[in-house]
Amino acid sequence: MLVNTGITGLDEVLLGGIPRGNNLIVEGAPGTGKTTFGLGFIYAGAALYDEPGAIVSFELDTAKLLRDASGFNWDLQGLIDAGKIKVIQTSPAVLLSEFRNADGAFADALRSIGAKRLLIDGLTPMRLYAEVHDKPFREDVHLLIEGLARMGVTTMVTAERDESLGSVPSHERFVFDTIISLTREEHRRRVTRRLTVLKSRGQDFIAGSHTMRIEAGRGVHVYRRAQSRPISLIDQQTSDQRISTGSKAIDEMMDGGLYAGSVTMVSGISGTGKTVFSVQFLTAAVGTGHKTLLVSLDEHPRQLIRNAATLGFDLAGLVDKGELFIHYESPLELELDIHFDRIIKLVEEKGIDCVVFDSCAVYEMTSPSEVADYLYALATFFKNRLATIVFNYESPELLGISQISEELKGSHLVDNIILLNYVEISTVLRRAIAVPKVRGSRNRQITREYVIAEGGLQLLDEEGGYADSAGVVPQLPFSSYYGLLSRSPSRQSPLVEDAVARGAPLPDSVELPTDNPA
């Protein structure tokens, strides 16, 4: 039978809880949250599962425990008054002597409240006391575990893991059924906490490192690692339905638009219109009855709404109608497991089936070693729901292909790749779109020019051309040039080639303007 720990997210990692009677050791360096972890275990047992519990403390008095509990909105005093929780202030010497006496005061205290759970905070003071006084601590630990097992108490013990003291001794690890390790790391001046289940006898569990937070009003919250999400279906869902990108011309380049349930990567340099494309796509999806989500990691929603309005998109209206949701998180405090948890809960709650991530380069910046697995977890989750997603990726490269493949390692998991680039012709920067990859489609392998205007990205016709503001260099259509994506296009002038082919004189060059000497 599994016992719910009551610690948010931990039972999910333990696949339902821990086997009744298992004894846990929670180890970690100072400041990793061991006492809060144990306090939450005892409180949840008494408040939620009708399992009275006792807390043995060597360092914190009852007043401090009550103060800490109040910060999480836990009525610890009420449970103490109701006889469901008992706080025992003692010393390692007294408790060690109690281990040797099954009918002592300690055992009576547990029986008096019908205790089902016990927290001993912590093991390290007991071990140090035994070593100083040459006590057989290893035997005492065995006696403790055997005595508590006879009483049917599930025990959690905290233990310091400090470089100066060394890790928890191996024989103590063998005695306990479940070992949970807590760590605290500082990265770029930001503190992150992690939880790892090292072993748990009699059950399977999700191995690996999971994000842990201590949150006001809640206590410890464990967010299982995103990469551990199982594939819920044996056969992946597929669909023949196409979803428009919001541009008929781009749909034609992709042989009809995006397949429902596909993953698209839109790569381009800053300013090429990736966010505009996203808004265009989501607006079109709303128009055909889809629920949509824009996950913004670059711009605040108010700025997004303002900028979109200048191009004729009423995002505020879509949000008010519940047809578009905008989820914003600052990249400075982003933790992938927590971010993933928030997104999937929003998607499941609202029935969202079209999602844009703007931009996944932030994931790469936040956790470069985890980004590939994280994107794969996202793609798998949404494909299982037959949801259509778009990853925007800001690439300093012109083509962006090698970055997607080598650094982001994302080309294998995406179905479609759309490249948005700048092309410099003479002194004029023009925008170019190419679609090199569309799975299951006969995409048009051409480069088209586009502008950002009312309604989003608009592709230009390949007829005629225009001159720059000085009227000096003729700006011919893209079909008049070679090597557009290399940003070093060579001009293919029909007039020049025709003249060369016929042996006729070359056409006159454009007269360059001169300064007026006046």
ZIURKA-V563313 format. One record per backbone hydrogen bond with DSSP energy under -0.5 kcal/mol. NH is the residue of the N-H (numbers start at 1). CO is the residue of the C=O. E is the energy in kcal/mol with one decimal. If there is no record, write none. Layout:
((NH;CO;E) (NH;CO;E))
This chain:
((3;18;-3.6) (4;2;-0.5) (8;6;-0.6) (8;220;-0.6) (10;7;-1.7) (11;7;-0.9) (13;9;-1.6) (14;10;-2.3) (15;12;-1.1) (16;11;-4.1) (18;3;-2.2) (20;1;-3.0) (22;19;-2.3) (24;155;-3.3) (25;178;-2.4) (26;157;-3.0) (27;25;-0.6) (27;180;-2.5) (28;159;-1.8) (29;182;-0.6) (32;29;-1.6) (37;33;-2.3) (38;34;-2.6) (39;35;-2.8) (40;36;-2.2) (41;37;-1.6) (42;38;-2.0) (43;39;-2.8) (44;40;-2.5) (45;41;-1.5) (46;42;-2.0) (47;43;-3.0) (48;44;-2.6) (49;44;-1.1) (49;45;-0.7) (51;45;-3.0) (52;50;-0.5) (53;84;-2.3) (54;117;-1.8) (55;86;-2.8) (56;54;-0.5) (56;119;-3.5) (57;55;-0.6) (57;88;-2.2) (58;121;-1.3) (65;61;-1.9) (66;62;-2.6) (67;63;-2.1) (68;64;-2.6) (69;65;-2.5) (70;66;-2.1) (71;67;-1.0) (71;68;-0.5) (72;69;-1.5) (73;70;-1.5) (74;69;-2.2) (75;73;-0.5) (76;74;-1.9) (79;75;-1.5) (80;76;-2.0) (81;77;-2.8) (82;78;-1.6) (83;80;-1.3) (84;79;-2.6) (85;79;-1.2) (86;53;-1.8) (88;55;-3.5) (88;86;-0.5) (89;87;-0.6) (90;57;-1.6) (90;88;-0.6) (95;91;-2.4) (96;92;-2.5) (97;93;-1.7) (98;94;-1.7) (99;95;-1.5) (100;96;-0.7) (100;97;-0.6) (101;98;-1.8) (104;101;-1.6) (108;104;-2.0) (109;105;-2.2) (110;106;-1.6) (111;107;-2.2) (112;108;-2.2) (113;109;-0.7) (113;110;-0.7) (114;110;-0.5) (114;111;-0.8) (115;110;-2.5) (116;52;-3.2) (117;52;-1.7) (118;154;-2.0) (119;54;-2.5) (120;156;-2.4) (121;56;-2.7) (121;119;-0.6) (122;120;-0.6) (122;158;-0.6) (123;158;-3.9) (126;122;-0.6) (127;123;-2.4) (128;124;-2.7) (129;125;-2.2) (130;126;-2.3) (131;127;-2.3) (132;128;-2.5) (133;129;-2.2) (134;131;-1.0) (135;130;-3.6) (137;135;-2.3) (140;136;-1.9) (141;137;-2.4) (142;138;-1.6) (143;139;-2.4) (144;140;-2.6) (145;141;-2.5) (146;142;-2.4) (147;143;-2.5) (148;144;-2.6) (149;145;-2.1) (150;146;-1.8) (151;147;-1.2) (152;148;-0.6) (152;149;-0.9) (153;148;-2.2) (154;116;-3.0) (155;153;-0.7) (156;118;-3.2) (157;24;-2.5) (158;120;-2.2) (159;26;-2.2) (161;28;-1.8) (162;166;-1.0) (165;162;-0.7) (166;162;-2.3) (172;169;-0.5) (173;169;-1.4) (174;170;-1.8) (175;171;-1.3) (176;172;-1.4) (177;23;-1.2) (178;23;-2.1) (179;199;-2.2) (180;25;-2.6) (181;196;-3.1) (182;27;-2.9) (183;194;-2.3) (185;192;-2.9) (187;185;-0.5) (187;190;-3.3) (190;187;-1.5) (192;185;-2.9) (193;212;-0.6) (194;183;-2.2) (195;210;-2.9) (196;181;-2.3) (197;208;-0.5) (198;179;-2.2) (198;196;-0.8) (199;179;-1.2) (201;177;-2.0) (203;200;-1.1) (206;13;-2.8) (207;205;-0.9) (210;195;-2.8) (211;223;-1.4) (212;193;-2.4) (213;221;-2.4) (215;213;-0.7) (215;219;-3.1) (217;71;-1.7) (218;215;-1.8) (219;215;-3.1) (221;213;-2.8) (222;8;-3.5) (223;211;-3.3) (224;222;-0.6) (228;225;-1.7) (229;226;-1.6) (232;230;-0.8) (236;234;-0.5) (243;258;-3.4) (251;247;-2.4) (252;248;-2.0) (253;249;-1.7) (254;250;-1.4) (255;252;-1.4) (256;251;-3.6) (257;251;-1.1) (258;243;-2.7) (260;241;-2.5) (262;259;-1.8) (264;389;-2.1) (265;416;-2.9) (266;264;-0.5) (266;391;-3.0) (267;265;-0.6) (267;418;-2.6) (268;393;-1.9) (269;420;-0.7) (272;269;-1.7) (277;273;-2.5) (278;274;-2.0) (279;275;-2.5) (280;276;-2.5) (281;277;-2.6) (282;278;-2.8) (283;279;-2.4) (284;280;-1.9) (285;281;-2.2) (286;282;-2.3) (287;283;-1.7) (288;284;-0.7) (288;285;-0.9) (289;286;-1.9) (290;285;-2.3) (292;323;-2.1) (293;354;-2.0) (294;325;-2.9) (295;293;-0.6) (295;356;-3.2) (296;294;-0.9) (296;327;-2.3) (297;295;-0.5) (297;358;-3.1) (298;358;-1.0) (303;300;-0.6) (304;300;-2.2) (305;301;-2.8) (306;302;-2.2) (307;303;-2.7) (308;304;-2.6) (309;305;-1.8) (310;306;-1.0) (310;307;-0.5) (311;308;-1.4) (312;309;-1.5) (313;308;-2.3) (314;312;-0.5) (315;313;-1.2) (318;314;-1.6) (319;315;-2.5) (320;316;-2.3) (321;317;-1.6) (322;319;-1.2) (323;318;-2.4) (324;318;-1.3) (325;292;-1.7) (327;294;-2.2) (327;325;-0.5) (328;326;-0.6) (329;296;-1.5) (333;330;-1.0) (334;331;-0.7) (339;335;-2.7) (340;336;-2.8) (341;337;-2.1) (342;338;-2.2) (343;339;-2.0) (344;340;-2.5) (345;341;-1.8) (346;342;-1.8) (347;343;-2.7) (348;344;-2.6) (349;345;-2.3) (350;346;-2.3) (351;347;-1.2) (352;347;-1.5) (353;291;-2.2) (354;291;-1.3) (355;388;-2.5) (356;293;-2.2) (357;390;-3.0) (358;295;-3.0) (358;356;-0.6) (359;357;-0.5) (359;392;-0.5) (360;357;-0.6) (360;392;-2.8) (362;359;-1.6) (364;360;-1.3) (365;361;-1.9) (366;362;-2.6) (367;363;-2.8) (370;367;-1.4) (371;367;-1.3) (374;370;-2.4) (375;371;-2.7) (376;372;-1.8) (377;373;-2.1) (378;374;-2.4) (379;375;-2.8) (380;376;-2.6) (381;377;-2.3) (382;378;-2.3) (383;379;-2.4) (384;380;-2.1) (385;381;-0.8) (386;383;-1.4) (387;382;-2.9) (388;353;-2.7) (389;262;-2.1) (389;387;-0.5) (390;355;-2.1) (391;264;-3.4) (392;357;-2.9) (392;390;-0.6) (393;266;-2.8) (395;268;-1.4) (395;393;-0.8) (404;400;-1.9) (405;401;-2.2) (406;402;-3.4) (407;402;-0.6) (407;403;-0.8) (408;403;-3.1) (409;403;-0.6) (410;404;-3.4) (411;404;-0.8) (413;410;-0.7) (414;410;-0.9) (415;263;-2.5) (416;263;-2.1) (417;437;-2.2) (418;265;-2.9) (419;434;-3.1) (420;267;-2.9) (420;418;-0.5) (421;432;-2.9) (423;430;-3.5) (425;423;-0.7) (425;428;-2.7) (426;424;-0.5) (428;425;-2.1) (430;423;-3.2) (430;428;-0.6) (431;450;-0.6) (432;421;-2.9) (433;448;-2.9) (434;419;-2.0) (435;446;-0.5) (437;417;-1.1) (439;415;-2.1) (441;438;-1.5) (443;441;-0.9) (444;253;-2.4) (445;443;-0.6) (446;444;-1.9) (448;433;-2.5) (448;446;-0.5) (450;431;-1.4) (451;458;-2.4) (453;451;-0.7) (453;456;-2.5) (455;311;-2.7) (456;453;-2.6) (458;451;-2.8) (460;449;-2.6) (466;475;-2.8) (468;473;-1.1) (471;468;-1.6) (474;472;-0.6) (475;466;-2.8) (476;474;-1.0) (477;464;-0.6) (480;477;-2.4) (481;478;-2.0) (482;490;-2.8) (486;483;-0.5) (487;484;-1.7) (488;483;-0.9) (490;482;-1.5) (492;480;-4.5) (493;491;-0.6) (494;492;-0.6) (497;493;-2.5) (498;494;-2.2) (499;495;-2.0) (500;496;-2.5) (501;497;-2.5) (502;498;-1.9) (503;499;-0.9) (504;499;-2.2) (517;515;-0.7))
